[in-house]
Amino acid sequence: MAQRSEKRLSDAPAFVDLNDLSCNRVGGKILFATDDWFAEAENLLKPGPPEWHEGVFTSYGKWMDGWETRRKRIPGHDWCIIKLGIAGVIKGLDIDTSYFTGNYPPKASVQAACLEKDHIVFPERKSLMGSEAPADWIKKMAAATELWTDILPMTELRPGYPSTAHNFFCINNSQRWTHLRLNIYPDGGVARLRVYGLAVKDWTQITYKEIPVDLAAMENGGSAVGWSNMHYGHPRNLIAPGSAANMGDGWETARRLDRPSVLELGEDECLKVPGFEWSVIRLGTSRNYKKD
Ligand SMILES: NC(=O)NC(NC(N)=O)C(=O)[O-]
């Protein structure tokens, strides 16, 4: 969930402060992609902002930080299947086309499903630049996923210039989802897919063994709802699953500009420094779980 160089856009919708349910940091995975010619679909789920490396080419073409398929010469369009790292309700999407200017897909749509374990058998994922999925698997996977619910109907995208790269879409749907299908029409490149929402947990199913349970955890429905400052890192990083890889995965404020030029001790032997930083985390439930 590192955000170090990702500047907050002044016109970003409020939902960007929710949790990204598809990011690889929280366990999001690509299960299938029709084509990974120029760049593999896994890049869609990277936590950091997309990068541009001037003059860097692979054996297939320009190196790109995103998912980029080849110029299509067969019927159909490209799509990929994502397993959310955290199952939940989706409030908004960002289809970020950063740096894809002459090669962004003109249109995209997103479908969603709530799958039980082993509901669909996905082929083993190879994630290989310069590859495409075998035609028989594209057919099988298309049949298994084409009727998933449209949460974003086919919609125009804008190119990956700084002022147009973030394609934000508000999602008005209160269902819990586990999987998404991102369709791009007909082909092209997307830098990141951000899936903003909240985990939905069935608190009536908590077993005695699971207590104590972390009520603030992102995977249990926790979210960051307020903060004094998040210059280097968003406070939602505090409630992300697992351990932080480094300080970029944490909540970090800017140093206060109103701190004294020379620090002094007060009479109480405490340093005389103004103020403090704070963040507010909403818990996933207000229920009380105790081991008696
Ligand atoms: N310069 C390009 O980006 N060309 C092609 N894409 C890559 N990645 O090379 C393309 O047009 O699809």
The ligand as an SDF file (V2000), in Angstrom:
LIG
                    3D

 12 11  0  0  0  0  0  0  0  0999 V2000
    5.4530    2.4360  -28.5380 N   0  0  0  0  0  0  0  0  0  0  0  0
    4.5250    1.5790  -28.1260 C   0  0  0  0  0  0  0  0  0  0  0  0
    4.0950    1.6610  -27.0160 O   0  0  0  0  0  0  0  0  0  0  0  0
    4.0810    0.6040  -29.0090 N   0  0  0  0  0  0  0  0  0  0  0  0
    3.2950   -0.5230  -28.7220 C   0  0  0  0  0  0  0  0  0  0  0  0
    3.3700   -0.9000  -27.3450 N   0  0  0  0  0  0  0  0  0  0  0  0
    4.5680   -1.2560  -26.7600 C   0  0  0  0  0  0  0  0  0  0  0  0
    4.5460   -1.5150  -25.4550 N   0  0  0  0  0  0  0  0  0  0  0  0
    5.6020   -1.3410  -27.4090 O   0  0  0  0  0  0  0  0  0  0  0  0
    1.8870   -0.3580  -29.1880 C   0  0  0  0  0  0  0  0  0  0  0  0
    1.6080    0.5320  -29.9640 O   0  0  0  0  0  0  0  0  0  0  0  0
    1.0240   -1.0970  -28.7720 O   0  0  0  0  0  0  0  0  0  0  0  0
  1  2  1  0
  2  3  2  0
  2  4  1  0
  4  5  1  0
  5  6  1  0
  5 10  1  0
  6  7  1  0
  7  8  1  0
  7  9  2  0
 10 11  2  0
 10 12  1  0
M  CHG  1  12  -1
M  END
$$$$
